[in-house]
Amino acid sequence: LGEDESSAVFSLFVKRVMLGGPGWYLGGALLLAASIAAIMSTADSGLIVLSLLISADFVRPLLRPSERTLKIISTAISVCFAGLSILLSELPGVSLEALWGLQQEMIIQAMP
């Protein structure tokens, strides 16, 4: 398979399954739902890790906030990174693959 074909294998498989009839349509929908859930879980974990690293390594030692304040700051950091990811994904020439690589590099650089 070529590069374009290999990246579309899953969607082609789901399409073929869904064309098999009403029962198969439900199976294809479940496959799509499972893949979206996996993507969301991975994205959520990445945001949580970034938030934890920043709040635990920078905010807690420098500001010494209460636990409630630290939780609010961590949530705000997650929301900021989610918004930044959305904004960066809208730039021309930026793909989710590039954003994923940037996220992994940030995590590696932030780890002690």
N, C-alpha and C positions, 0 to 999 in steps of 0.2 A: 504494500500500500504506500501511496505517496503521503507527504506530510499533511496535506489538506484532507485526504481520505481518512488517515489514521486518527486525526483529531475529531472526526465526525462519526466514528464507529458506534459510540453509545447512542447518539441520537438516531442513527440509521437503524440500529437494533430495536430501539423503542418504537420507532415508526412502523417497522415491520411487524412487531408484536401487536401493536394497536390496530393494524389493518386485518388481523386474523379473525375478527368478529367481536360481538359485544362482551363476552367474557374476557377475551384477550385485551380489549380496550381498557377494562378495569385494571388488569395486570400492568399494562403500560403506564397507566396513570399512577399506580403505586410505585413503579420504578422511578418515574419522574419525581414524585413526592419524596422518595427516599434519597435521591441524589441531591435535591434541593436542601433537605434536612442535613445531609452530610456537609454540604458547602456552608450552610449557615452555622453549623456547629464549629467548623474550622475557623471561620471568620470571627465568631464570638470568642473562641479561645484565644485567638491572636490579640484581640482588643483587650481581653482580661489580662493577658500576660504583660502587654505594654503598660497598661494602667498600674498593675501591681509593681512592676519594676520602677516606674517613675515615682509612685507614691511611697514605696518602701525605701528606695535608695536615695531619694532627693527630698521629698516633702517631709517625711517623718523626721529625719535627722535635722533638717534646717528649720522647720517651723514648729515642730513638736505639738501638733494639733491633738485634740481629743479624738477618741475612736469614731464618734459620730461625724465630726468634721472631716476626718480622714476618709471615711466612707463617701461623703458627699464630694470631696475633691477627686477621689478615685472614679466615681461615676462621671463627673464632669470631664475628666481626662479621657475616659472611654468614648463619651459623646463627641468630644473634640476630634479624636482620632478617626471616628466613624465619619464625621463630616469632612475631615481632610481627605480621607480615602475617596469619598464620593466626589469631592471637587477635583481631585487629581485624576480620577477616572474619566472625567469629562474633557480633559485636555487632549488635543489632537496628538496622536502617536503614542499615547500611554495606554497600555493594556493591563488587565488584571494580573497577568503573569509578572509584569514589571513591578506592580505594586506589591505582589506577594514576595518577590525577591527583595524589595526594599524593606519590607516588614521583617523578613528573616535576618537581613543584615543588621537592622536596628536592634533586634533581640540579641544577636551574637555580640554586638559591640557593647550593649548595656550590661551583659552578664559579667560578673566579677571573674 
